[in-house]
Amino acid sequence: VLLPLVLLAGLVPLAIQAIRSSTRAYEQTLAERAAESDLVAARLLAYALEDELLSRRRFLEEWAAAPELQTLFAGIDAAAPPETRAALHRQLDSIRAEIDRVRMAQGLPTDESWFLTDAAGAQQWRSPASAVSLGRPYAWRDYFHGQGADRPEWRGRTDIPPLTQPHLSVPFESEVSGHLLIALSVPLRDSTTGQVRGVLGRTIPLDSLLITYRDRVLNPDQRGMGGQWSIALYDLHSSVVLDHSFSPSPSPSSADTDSEAEARRHPPLPDDLREQLRQLQHEVTTGQDPQGAQFRFQHSDPLQTAATSEESLAAFWPVTGSQWIAVVQEPRSAALRPVREIRNQMLGYALAGILLVLAMMAAAVVIVRRALQSRRARRE
């Protein structure tokens, strides 16, 4: 009786280890397949955002060079006659209204604002109008000088040259609305002299960057599962989360200031993640095949708190023409659920087999004992 039990006790750990090894290998294969699917969605998101930026920038460039605007450039100067300035402002208001009409007809979000500064950085027009910003100097803003960072220490300077190429600004906090924005800006050149007469720009709230893309880049299976798949946008220049499809909305009863609430919605990227994404951006922009930096198989979403943290599978892809990284992620537990189910079934079958063997051994012992007892009884 003891010998079969000893053999069974030795086989059970081996069987459990075999089950774990096989499911671990299957788990890795399933994770890689899920990540590849997420990468397809991340690349679609990156290409869609690239097209969106190009489209918005193209409209700015076309209007900046439009003859009807060129004839009104004299209105940029603060000292220009009121009727000259009013004519320029009416033309710019008309352009903004037309762009908004087109975007709304396409079901796309509109810009937060449009603005015009003169060559010294003073804001000469804004739509919607605001007394907070009109006339104030913004030469220190990245959207004006295009040097890759706001320079508050330059406030008041009038010798800062305006940008000479279209530019996507770093995120900044609006002095009018308090929202975190990015700006697309282009130089306004005099077609005769080539001189930059001002800067024309449009601002986009960070929280609206992904609003139209979730249903476009995720397939029906990814949009299912209780909405566990999510998309995000990271900025390598400022090293923050620009937007996230599950960004938490600040509670009206929260004691946080507006700045603290915005910081919670746009947390910083961990150093190791930032370095990995910079490597990916370098590989993609130099035409190399990414060597794994496009994936994270145990990703911690920067937007999650320690209390709600859950590891995810994540795929990343750079947005050409920017410092942005498109992200598609899904809970690791959801992706690997089939493996757990198979492992549990195998362990269940193994346990049932062990119980069956024990039951058969117990039955065999009972039968043998009864046979021996019956034989003794006949001898007596």
C-alpha positions as a Markdown table, in Angstrom:
| # | Residue | x | y | z |
|---|---|---|---|---|
| 1 | Val | 0.0 | 0.0 | 0.0 |
| 2 | Leu | 2.8 | 2.4 | 0.9 |
| 3 | Leu | 4.7 | 1.9 | -2.4 |
| 4 | Pro | 1.9 | 3.3 | -4.6 |
| 5 | Leu | 1.4 | 6.2 | -2.2 |
| 6 | Val | 5.1 | 7.0 | -2.3 |
| 7 | Leu | 5.1 | 6.9 | -6.1 |
| 8 | Leu | 2.0 | 9.1 | -6.2 |
| 9 | Ala | 3.5 | 11.6 | -3.8 |
| 10 | Gly | 6.6 | 11.8 | -6.1 |
| 11 | Leu | 4.6 | 12.2 | -9.3 |
| 12 | Val | 2.3 | 15.0 | -8.0 |
| 13 | Pro | 4.9 | 17.7 | -7.8 |
| 14 | Leu | 6.3 | 16.7 | -11.2 |
| 15 | Ala | 2.8 | 16.9 | -12.7 |
| 16 | Ile | 2.2 | 20.4 | -11.2 |
| 17 | Gln | 5.6 | 21.6 | -12.4 |
| 18 | Ala | 4.9 | 20.4 | -15.9 |
| 19 | Ile | 1.5 | 22.1 | -15.9 |
| 20 | Arg | 3.1 | 25.4 | -14.7 |
| 21 | Ser | 5.9 | 25.2 | -17.3 |
| 22 | Ser | 3.5 | 24.5 | -20.2 |
| 23 | Thr | 1.1 | 27.3 | -19.1 |
| 24 | Arg | 4.0 | 29.7 | -18.6 |
| 25 | Ala | 5.2 | 29.2 | -22.2 |
| 26 | Tyr | 1.7 | 29.5 | -23.5 |
| 27 | Glu | 1.2 | 32.7 | -21.4 |
| 28 | Gln | 4.3 | 34.3 | -23.0 |
| 29 | Thr | 3.1 | 33.3 | -26.5 |
| 30 | Leu | -0.4 | 34.7 | -25.8 |
| 31 | Ala | 1.1 | 37.9 | -24.4 |
| 32 | Glu | 3.2 | 38.4 | -27.5 |
| 33 | Arg | 0.3 | 37.9 | -29.8 |
| 34 | Ala | -1.9 | 40.4 | -27.8 |
| 35 | Ala | 0.9 | 42.9 | -27.8 |
| 36 | Glu | 1.3 | 42.6 | -31.5 |
| 37 | Ser | -2.4 | 43.3 | -31.9 |
| 38 | Asp | -2.0 | 46.3 | -29.6 |
| 39 | Leu | 0.9 | 47.5 | -31.7 |
| 40 | Val | -1.2 | 47.6 | -34.8 |
| 41 | Ala | -3.7 | 49.8 | -33.0 |
| 42 | Ala | -0.9 | 52.0 | -31.6 |
| 43 | Arg | 0.5 | 52.6 | -35.1 |
| 44 | Leu | -3.0 | 53.4 | -36.5 |
| 45 | Leu | -3.4 | 55.9 | -33.6 |
| 46 | Ala | 0.1 | 57.5 | -34.4 |
| 47 | Tyr | -0.7 | 57.8 | -38.1 |
| 48 | Ala | -4.1 | 59.3 | -37.4 |
| 49 | Leu | -2.6 | 61.9 | -35.0 |
| 50 | Glu | 0.1 | 62.7 | -37.5 |
| 51 | Asp | -2.6 | 63.3 | -40.2 |
| 52 | Glu | -4.6 | 65.5 | -37.7 |
| 53 | Leu | -1.5 | 67.7 | -36.9 |
| 54 | Leu | -0.7 | 68.0 | -40.6 |
| 55 | Ser | -4.3 | 69.0 | -41.4 |
| 56 | Arg | -4.5 | 71.6 | -38.7 |
| 57 | Arg | -1.1 | 73.0 | -39.7 |
| 58 | Arg | -1.9 | 73.0 | -43.4 |
| 59 | Phe | -4.9 | 75.2 | -42.8 |
| 60 | Leu | -2.8 | 77.7 | -40.8 |
| 61 | Glu | -0.2 | 77.8 | -43.5 |
| 62 | Glu | -2.7 | 78.3 | -46.3 |
| 63 | Trp | -4.5 | 81.1 | -44.5 |
| 64 | Ala | -1.2 | 82.7 | -43.5 |
| 65 | Ala | -0.3 | 83.0 | -47.2 |
| 66 | Ala | -3.8 | 83.9 | -48.4 |
| 67 | Pro | -3.9 | 87.1 | -50.5 |
| 68 | Glu | -6.9 | 88.4 | -48.6 |
| 69 | Leu | -4.9 | 88.2 | -45.4 |
| 70 | Gln | -1.7 | 89.6 | -47.0 |
| 71 | Thr | -3.4 | 92.9 | -47.9 |
| 72 | Leu | -4.4 | 93.4 | -44.2 |
| 73 | Phe | -1.0 | 92.9 | -42.7 |
| 74 | Ala | -0.8 | 96.6 | -41.7 |
| 75 | Gly | -3.5 | 95.8 | -39.1 |
| 76 | Ile | -1.0 | 93.7 | -37.1 |
| 77 | Asp | 0.7 | 96.8 | -35.8 |
| 78 | Ala | -0.7 | 98.1 | -32.5 |
| 79 | Ala | -0.4 | 101.7 | -33.9 |
| 80 | Ala | -2.4 | 101.0 | -37.0 |
| 81 | Pro | -5.7 | 102.9 | -37.5 |
| 82 | Pro | -8.7 | 101.3 | -35.8 |
| 83 | Glu | -10.4 | 100.6 | -39.1 |
| 84 | Thr | -7.3 | 98.8 | -40.4 |
| 85 | Arg | -7.1 | 96.6 | -37.3 |
| 86 | Ala | -10.8 | 96.0 | -37.4 |
| 87 | Ala | -10.6 | 94.7 | -41.0 |
| 88 | Leu | -7.9 | 92.3 | -40.1 |
| 89 | His | -9.8 | 91.0 | -37.1 |
| 90 | Arg | -12.9 | 90.5 | -39.1 |
| 91 | Gln | -11.0 | 88.5 | -41.7 |
| 92 | Leu | -9.4 | 86.3 | -39.0 |
| 93 | Asp | -12.8 | 85.8 | -37.2 |
| 94 | Ser | -14.2 | 84.7 | -40.6 |
| 95 | Ile | -11.4 | 82.2 | -41.1 |
| 96 | Arg | -11.8 | 80.8 | -37.6 |
| 97 | Ala | -15.6 | 80.5 | -38.0 |
| 98 | Glu | -15.1 | 78.7 | -41.3 |
| 99 | Ile | -12.6 | 76.2 | -39.9 |
| 100 | Asp | -14.9 | 75.5 | -36.9 |
| 101 | Arg | -17.9 | 74.9 | -39.2 |
| 102 | Val | -15.9 | 72.4 | -41.3 |
| 103 | Arg | -14.7 | 70.5 | -38.2 |
| 104 | Met | -18.1 | 70.4 | -36.6 |
| 105 | Ala | -19.6 | 69.1 | -39.8 |
| 106 | Gln | -17.0 | 66.3 | -39.7 |
| 107 | Gly | -17.8 | 65.5 | -36.0 |
| 108 | Leu | -14.4 | 66.8 | -34.9 |
| 109 | Pro | -13.6 | 68.9 | -31.8 |
| 110 | Thr | -12.8 | 72.5 | -32.4 |
| 111 | Asp | -9.8 | 74.5 | -31.1 |
| 112 | Glu | -9.9 | 76.3 | -27.8 |
| 113 | Ser | -8.7 | 79.5 | -29.4 |
| 114 | Trp | -6.9 | 81.1 | -32.3 |
| 115 | Phe | -4.5 | 84.0 | -31.8 |
| 116 | Leu | -2.3 | 86.5 | -33.6 |
| 117 | Thr | 0.8 | 88.2 | -32.2 |
| 118 | Asp | 2.9 | 90.9 | -33.8 |
| 119 | Ala | 6.6 | 90.4 | -34.6 |
| 120 | Ala | 7.5 | 91.4 | -31.0 |
| 121 | Gly | 5.2 | 88.8 | -29.4 |
| 122 | Ala | 2.4 | 91.1 | -28.3 |
| 123 | Gln | -1.1 | 89.5 | -28.8 |
| 124 | Gln | -3.0 | 91.6 | -31.3 |
| 125 | Trp | -6.1 | 89.3 | -31.8 |
| 126 | Arg | -7.7 | 86.3 | -30.1 |
| 127 | Ser | -10.8 | 84.3 | -30.8 |
| 128 | Pro | -12.7 | 84.1 | -28.6 |
| 129 | Ala | -11.7 | 87.6 | -27.5 |
| 130 | Ser | -10.3 | 88.0 | -24.0 |
| 131 | Ala | -9.2 | 91.1 | -22.2 |
| 132 | Val | -6.9 | 88.9 | -20.1 |
| 133 | Ser | -4.5 | 88.2 | -22.9 |
| 134 | Leu | -5.1 | 90.9 | -25.6 |
| 135 | Gly | -2.1 | 93.2 | -25.9 |
| 136 | Arg | 0.0 | 91.2 | -23.5 |
| 137 | Pro | 3.6 | 90.2 | -24.6 |
| 138 | Tyr | 4.0 | 86.5 | -25.2 |
| 139 | Ala | 7.4 | 86.4 | -26.9 |
| 140 | Trp | 8.6 | 84.1 | -24.1 |
| 141 | Arg | 6.1 | 81.4 | -25.1 |
| 142 | Asp | 7.4 | 78.5 | -27.1 |
| 143 | Tyr | 4.6 | 78.9 | -29.7 |
| 144 | Phe | 6.2 | 82.3 | -30.5 |
| 145 | His | 9.9 | 81.6 | -30.6 |
| 146 | Gly | 9.8 | 77.9 | -31.3 |
| 147 | Gln | 12.8 | 77.0 | -29.2 |
| 148 | Gly | 11.2 | 74.0 | -27.5 |
| 149 | Ala | 10.4 | 75.5 | -24.1 |
| 150 | Asp | 8.5 | 78.4 | -22.5 |
| 151 | Arg | 11.0 | 81.0 | -21.0 |
| 152 | Pro | 9.2 | 82.9 | -18.2 |
| 153 | Glu | 12.5 | 84.7 | -17.5 |
| 154 | Trp | 12.1 | 86.4 | -20.9 |
| 155 | Arg | 8.9 | 88.1 | -20.0 |
| 156 | Gly | 9.0 | 91.8 | -21.0 |
| 157 | Arg | 11.7 | 91.4 | -23.7 |
| 158 | Thr | 10.9 | 92.7 | -27.1 |
| 159 | Asp | 14.1 | 91.5 | -28.9 |
| 160 | Ile | 13.2 | 87.8 | -29.2 |
| 161 | Pro | 12.9 | 86.8 | -32.8 |
| 162 | Pro | 9.7 | 85.0 | -33.9 |
| 163 | Leu | 9.7 | 81.5 | -35.3 |
| 164 | Thr | 10.4 | 81.0 | -39.0 |
| 165 | Gln | 8.9 | 77.6 | -39.5 |
| 166 | Pro | 5.6 | 75.9 | -38.4 |
| 167 | His | 5.9 | 74.7 | -34.9 |
| 168 | Leu | 4.1 | 72.4 | -32.4 |
| 169 | Ser | 4.6 | 73.9 | -28.9 |
| 170 | Val | 5.2 | 72.2 | -25.6 |
| 171 | Pro | 2.2 | 72.0 | -23.3 |
| 172 | Phe | 1.4 | 75.2 | -21.4 |
| 173 | Glu | -1.2 | 76.5 | -19.0 |
| 174 | Ser | -3.6 | 79.1 | -20.6 |
| 175 | Glu | -3.7 | 82.4 | -18.7 |
| 176 | Val | -7.3 | 82.8 | -19.9 |
| 177 | Ser | -8.9 | 79.4 | -19.2 |
| 178 | Gly | -6.3 | 77.7 | -16.9 |
| 179 | His | -6.5 | 74.7 | -19.2 |
| 180 | Leu | -3.4 | 72.8 | -20.3 |
| 181 | Leu | -3.0 | 73.4 | -24.1 |
| 182 | Ile | -0.7 | 72.8 | -27.0 |
| 183 | Ala | -0.4 | 75.3 | -29.8 |
| 184 | Leu | 0.2 | 74.9 | -33.5 |
| 185 | Ser | 1.7 | 78.1 | -34.9 |
| 186 | Val | 3.1 | 79.4 | -38.2 |
| 187 | Pro | 4.9 | 82.6 | -39.2 |
| 188 | Leu | 3.0 | 85.3 | -41.0 |
| 189 | Arg | 5.4 | 86.4 | -43.8 |
| 190 | Asp | 5.1 | 89.5 | -46.0 |
| 191 | Ser | 4.9 | 88.0 | -49.5 |
| 192 | Thr | 6.8 | 91.0 | -50.9 |
| 193 | Thr | 9.7 | 91.3 | -48.4 |
| 194 | Gly | 9.7 | 87.8 | -46.8 |
| 195 | Gln | 9.8 | 89.5 | -43.4 |
| 196 | Val | 7.9 | 87.7 | -40.5 |
| 197 | Arg | 5.2 | 90.2 | -39.5 |
| 198 | Gly | 3.7 | 88.1 | -36.8 |
| 199 | Val | 2.7 | 84.6 | -35.6 |
| 200 | Leu | -0.7 | 82.9 | -36.2 |
| 201 | Gly | -1.7 | 80.0 | -34.0 |
| 202 | Arg | -4.4 | 77.7 | -32.8 |
| 203 | Thr | -4.6 | 76.1 | -29.4 |
| 204 | Ile | -5.8 | 72.6 | -28.6 |
| 205 | Pro | -6.8 | 71.3 | -25.1 |
| 206 | Leu | -4.7 | 68.3 | -24.1 |
| 207 | Asp | -7.9 | 66.5 | -23.0 |
| 208 | Ser | -9.4 | 66.6 | -26.5 |
| 209 | Leu | -6.4 | 65.1 | -28.4 |
| 210 | Leu | -7.8 | 61.5 | -28.3 |
| 211 | Ile | -11.5 | 62.2 | -28.1 |
| 212 | Thr | -12.3 | 61.1 | -31.7 |
| 213 | Tyr | -9.9 | 58.2 | -32.0 |
| 214 | Arg | -10.7 | 55.4 | -29.5 |
| 215 | Asp | -13.4 | 53.8 | -31.6 |
| 216 | Arg | -11.3 | 54.3 | -34.8 |
| 217 | Val | -8.1 | 52.5 | -33.7 |
| 218 | Leu | -9.5 | 49.8 | -31.5 |
| 219 | Asn | -11.3 | 46.9 | -33.1 |
| 220 | Pro | -14.7 | 45.7 | -31.6 |
| 221 | Asp | -13.0 | 43.0 | -29.5 |
| 222 | Gln | -10.7 | 45.5 | -28.0 |
| 223 | Arg | -13.5 | 48.0 | -27.3 |
| 224 | Gly | -15.4 | 45.2 | -25.5 |
| 225 | Met | -14.3 | 43.5 | -22.3 |
| 226 | Gly | -16.0 | 46.2 | -20.3 |
| 227 | Gly | -13.9 | 48.9 | -21.9 |
| 228 | Gln | -10.6 | 47.6 | -20.5 |
| 229 | Trp | -8.5 | 48.6 | -23.5 |
| 230 | Ser | -7.4 | 52.2 | -23.4 |
| 231 | Ile | -5.3 | 54.6 | -25.5 |
| 232 | Ala | -3.0 | 57.3 | -24.3 |
| 233 | Leu | -0.6 | 59.9 | -25.6 |
| 234 | Tyr | 2.8 | 60.7 | -24.0 |
| 235 | Asp | 5.0 | 63.7 | -24.6 |
| 236 | Leu | 8.7 | 63.0 | -24.5 |
| 237 | His | 9.7 | 66.6 | -24.5 |
| 238 | Ser | 7.8 | 67.5 | -21.3 |
| 239 | Ser | 7.8 | 63.9 | -20.1 |
| 240 | Val | 4.1 | 63.9 | -19.1 |
| 241 | Val | 0.9 | 62.1 | -20.1 |
| 242 | Leu | -0.8 | 64.4 | -22.6 |
| 243 | Asp | -4.1 | 62.6 | -22.8 |
| 244 | His | -5.7 | 59.3 | -21.8 |
| 245 | Ser | -9.0 | 57.8 | -22.8 |
| 246 | Phe | -9.7 | 57.1 | -19.2 |
| 247 | Ser | -8.4 | 60.4 | -17.7 |
| 248 | Pro | -10.1 | 61.0 | -14.3 |
| 249 | Ser | -12.3 | 64.1 | -14.1 |
| 250 | Pro | -11.5 | 66.3 | -11.1 |
| 251 | Ser | -14.2 | 66.0 | -8.5 |
| 252 | Pro | -16.2 | 69.2 | -7.9 |
| 253 | Ser | -15.8 | 68.7 | -4.2 |
| 254 | Ser | -12.1 | 68.2 | -4.4 |
| 255 | Ala | -9.9 | 70.5 | -2.4 |
| 256 | Asp | -7.3 | 70.4 | -5.1 |
| 257 | Thr | -6.4 | 73.6 | -6.9 |
| 258 | Asp | -6.9 | 73.7 | -10.7 |
| 259 | Ser | -3.2 | 73.3 | -11.1 |
| 260 | Glu | -3.1 | 70.2 | -8.8 |
| 261 | Ala | -6.1 | 68.7 | -10.6 |
| 262 | Glu | -4.4 | 69.3 | -14.0 |
| 263 | Ala | -1.2 | 67.7 | -12.7 |
| 264 | Arg | -3.2 | 64.7 | -11.6 |
| 265 | Arg | -4.7 | 64.3 | -15.1 |
| 266 | His | -1.2 | 64.7 | -16.7 |
| 267 | Pro | 1.3 | 62.9 | -14.5 |
| 268 | Pro | 5.0 | 62.6 | -15.3 |
| 269 | Leu | 6.5 | 59.6 | -17.0 |
| 270 | Pro | 8.8 | 57.3 | -15.0 |
| 271 | Asp | 12.5 | 57.7 | -16.0 |
| 272 | Asp | 12.9 | 54.1 | -17.2 |
| 273 | Leu | 9.8 | 54.4 | -19.4 |
| 274 | Arg | 11.0 | 57.7 | -20.9 |
| 275 | Glu | 14.3 | 56.3 | -21.8 |
| 276 | Gln | 12.7 | 53.2 | -23.4 |
| 277 | Leu | 10.5 | 55.5 | -25.5 |
| 278 | Arg | 13.3 | 57.7 | -26.5 |
| 279 | Gln | 15.1 | 54.6 | -27.7 |
| 280 | Leu | 12.0 | 53.6 | -29.7 |
| 281 | Gln | 11.8 | 57.1 | -31.2 |
| 282 | His | 15.4 | 57.0 | -32.3 |
| 283 | Glu | 15.1 | 53.6 | -33.9 |
| 284 | Val | 11.9 | 54.5 | -35.8 |
| 285 | Thr | 13.2 | 58.0 | -37.0 |
| 286 | Thr | 16.5 | 56.5 | -38.2 |
| 287 | Gly | 14.8 | 53.7 | -40.1 |
| 288 | Gln | 15.8 | 50.8 | -37.8 |
| 289 | Asp | 13.5 | 47.9 | -36.9 |
| 290 | Pro | 12.6 | 48.4 | -33.2 |
| 291 | Gln | 14.3 | 45.9 | -31.0 |
| 292 | Gly | 11.6 | 45.5 | -28.4 |
| 293 | Ala | 11.2 | 49.1 | -27.2 |
| 294 | Gln | 7.7 | 49.1 | -28.8 |
| 295 | Phe | 6.4 | 46.8 | -26.1 |
| 296 | Arg | 6.0 | 46.5 | -22.3 |
| 297 | Phe | 4.6 | 43.3 | -21.0 |
| 298 | Gln | 4.3 | 44.5 | -17.4 |
| 299 | His | 3.4 | 48.1 | -17.9 |
| 300 | Ser | 2.3 | 50.3 | -15.0 |
| 301 | Asp | 0.0 | 53.1 | -16.3 |
| 302 | Pro | 1.3 | 56.5 | -15.0 |
| 303 | Leu | -2.3 | 57.6 | -14.5 |
| 304 | Gln | -3.1 | 54.8 | -12.0 |
| 305 | Thr | -2.6 | 55.3 | -8.3 |
| 306 | Ala | -0.9 | 52.7 | -6.2 |
| 307 | Ala | -4.3 | 51.6 | -4.9 |
| 308 | Thr | -5.7 | 50.9 | -8.4 |
| 309 | Ser | -2.5 | 49.8 | -10.1 |
| 310 | Glu | -2.8 | 46.8 | -12.4 |
| 311 | Glu | -0.1 | 45.7 | -14.8 |
| 312 | Ser | -0.9 | 46.0 | -18.5 |
| 313 | Leu | 0.4 | 44.9 | -21.8 |
| 314 | Ala | 1.3 | 48.1 | -23.7 |
| 315 | Ala | 2.4 | 48.9 | -27.2 |
| 316 | Phe | 3.9 | 52.2 | -28.3 |
| 317 | Trp | 4.6 | 54.1 | -31.5 |
| 318 | Pro | 6.0 | 57.6 | -32.2 |
| 319 | Val | 3.9 | 60.3 | -33.9 |
| 320 | Thr | 6.0 | 61.6 | -36.8 |
| 321 | Gly | 6.6 | 65.4 | -36.6 |
| 322 | Ser | 6.3 | 65.6 | -32.9 |
| 323 | Gln | 7.7 | 64.3 | -29.6 |
| 324 | Trp | 4.5 | 62.4 | -29.0 |
| 325 | Ile | 4.2 | 58.6 | -28.4 |
| 326 | Ala | 0.9 | 56.9 | -29.1 |
| 327 | Val | 0.0 | 54.2 | -26.6 |
| 328 | Val | -2.5 | 51.3 | -26.6 |
| 329 | Gln | -2.8 | 49.1 | -23.5 |
| 330 | Glu | -4.9 | 46.4 | -22.0 |
| 331 | Pro | -5.0 | 44.7 | -18.6 |
| 332 | Arg | -2.5 | 41.8 | -18.5 |
| 333 | Ser | -5.1 | 39.8 | -16.5 |
| 334 | Ala | -7.7 | 40.2 | -19.3 |
| 335 | Ala | -5.2 | 39.2 | -22.0 |
| 336 | Leu | -4.0 | 36.1 | -20.2 |
| 337 | Arg | -7.4 | 35.0 | -18.9 |
| 338 | Pro | -7.5 | 32.0 | -21.3 |
| 339 | Val | -4.2 | 30.7 | -19.9 |
| 340 | Arg | -5.4 | 30.9 | -16.4 |
| 341 | Glu | -8.6 | 29.0 | -17.4 |
| 342 | Ile | -6.6 | 26.3 | -19.1 |
| 343 | Arg | -4.2 | 26.0 | -16.1 |
| 344 | Asn | -7.1 | 25.8 | -13.7 |
| 345 | Gln | -8.8 | 23.1 | -15.8 |
| 346 | Met | -5.5 | 21.1 | -16.0 |
| 347 | Leu | -5.1 | 21.4 | -12.2 |
| 348 | Gly | -8.7 | 20.3 | -11.8 |
| 349 | Tyr | -8.2 | 17.3 | -13.9 |
| 350 | Ala | -5.0 | 16.4 | -12.1 |
| 351 | Leu | -6.7 | 16.7 | -8.7 |
| 352 | Ala | -9.6 | 14.6 | -10.0 |
| 353 | Gly | -7.1 | 12.0 | -11.2 |
| 354 | Ile | -5.3 | 12.0 | -7.9 |
| 355 | Leu | -8.6 | 11.6 | -6.0 |
| 356 | Leu | -9.6 | 8.8 | -8.3 |
| 357 | Val | -6.4 | 7.0 | -7.8 |
| 358 | Leu | -6.7 | 7.4 | -4.0 |
| 359 | Ala | -10.2 | 6.1 | -4.2 |
| 360 | Met | -9.2 | 3.1 | -6.2 |
| 361 | Met | -6.3 | 2.4 | -3.8 |
| 362 | Ala | -8.7 | 2.7 | -0.9 |
| 363 | Ala | -11.2 | 0.4 | -2.6 |
| 364 | Ala | -8.4 | -2.1 | -3.3 |
| 365 | Val | -7.3 | -2.1 | 0.3 |
| 366 | Val | -10.9 | -2.7 | 1.5 |
| 367 | Ile | -11.3 | -5.5 | -1.0 |
| 368 | Val | -8.0 | -7.2 | 0.0 |
| 369 | Arg | -8.7 | -6.9 | 3.7 |
| 370 | Arg | -12.1 | -8.4 | 3.3 |
| 371 | Ala | -10.7 | -11.2 | 1.2 |
| 372 | Leu | -8.1 | -11.9 | 3.9 |
| 373 | Gln | -10.6 | -11.8 | 6.7 |
| 374 | Ser | -12.9 | -14.2 | 4.7 |
| 375 | Arg | -10.0 | -16.6 | 4.2 |
| 376 | Arg | -9.1 | -16.6 | 7.9 |
| 377 | Ala | -12.7 | -17.2 | 8.8 |
| 378 | Arg | -12.9 | -20.3 | 6.6 |
| 379 | Arg | -9.7 | -21.7 | 8.1 |
| 380 | Glu | -11.1 | -21.3 | 11.6 |
